[in-house]
């Protein structure tokens, strides 16, 4: 089965990449963007989704500064 994991900074955590993108958008003609958060998308094929949460907590995210969510996509 295919699993999709989305990891992003927690609310209130400094996101320098997101700030750089937010600052650049008006210069490209895209106004009205208040916040941008940059995260990462991880797709995996696994035999079972039983351990996906543990993988996210122990390796795929830093639980101190990041949050994650995952879903089975097929």
C-alpha positions as CSV (number, residue, x, y, z in Angstrom):
1,X,0.0,0.0,0.0
2,X,1.1,3.6,-0.6
3,X,1.4,6.0,2.3
4,X,1.7,9.8,2.0
5,X,3.3,11.7,4.9
6,X,3.2,15.5,5.2
7,X,5.7,17.1,7.6
8,X,5.6,20.8,8.3
9,X,6.7,23.3,11.0
10,X,4.5,23.5,14.1
11,X,2.5,26.7,14.6
12,X,4.8,29.4,16.0
13,X,8.0,27.9,14.8
14,X,10.3,30.1,12.7
15,X,10.1,29.0,9.0
16,X,12.9,30.8,7.1
17,X,12.1,29.1,3.8
18,X,8.4,30.0,4.1
19,X,9.3,33.6,4.9
20,X,11.6,33.9,1.9
21,X,8.8,32.6,-0.4
22,X,6.3,34.9,1.2
23,X,8.6,37.9,0.7
24,X,9.2,37.0,-2.9
25,X,5.6,36.5,-4.0
26,X,4.6,40.2,-4.1
27,X,7.7,41.0,-6.3
28,X,6.3,38.4,-8.8
29,X,2.8,40.0,-8.8
30,X,1.2,37.7,-6.3
31,X,-0.2,39.9,-3.5
32,X,-2.4,39.1,-0.5
33,X,-0.4,36.1,0.7
34,X,-0.2,36.4,4.5
35,X,1.7,33.3,5.5
36,X,3.7,30.5,3.8
37,X,4.9,27.3,5.4
38,X,7.3,25.0,3.6
39,X,7.1,21.3,4.5
40,X,8.0,18.0,2.9
41,X,6.0,15.3,1.4
42,X,7.2,11.7,1.8
43,X,5.6,8.8,-0.1
44,X,6.3,5.2,0.8
45,X,5.1,1.8,-0.2
46,X,4.7,-0.4,2.8
47,X,3.3,-3.8,3.5
48,X,1.3,-2.5,6.4
49,X,0.5,0.9,7.9
50,X,0.8,-0.4,11.4
51,X,4.2,1.3,12.0
52,X,3.9,4.5,10.0
53,X,3.1,6.6,13.0
54,X,6.3,5.3,14.8
55,X,8.3,6.0,11.6
56,X,7.1,9.5,11.6
57,X,7.8,10.1,15.3
58,X,11.3,8.5,15.3
59,X,12.7,9.4,11.9
60,X,10.6,11.3,9.4
61,X,9.9,14.3,11.6
62,X,11.4,16.2,14.5
63,X,8.5,16.2,17.0
64,X,9.9,19.2,18.9
65,X,9.5,21.6,16.0
66,X,7.4,19.7,13.4
67,X,4.0,18.2,13.1
68,X,3.0,15.5,10.7
69,X,0.0,13.8,9.2
70,X,-0.3,10.7,7.1
71,X,-2.8,8.9,4.9
72,X,-3.1,5.7,3.0
73,X,-3.5,6.6,-0.7
74,X,-3.9,3.2,-2.3
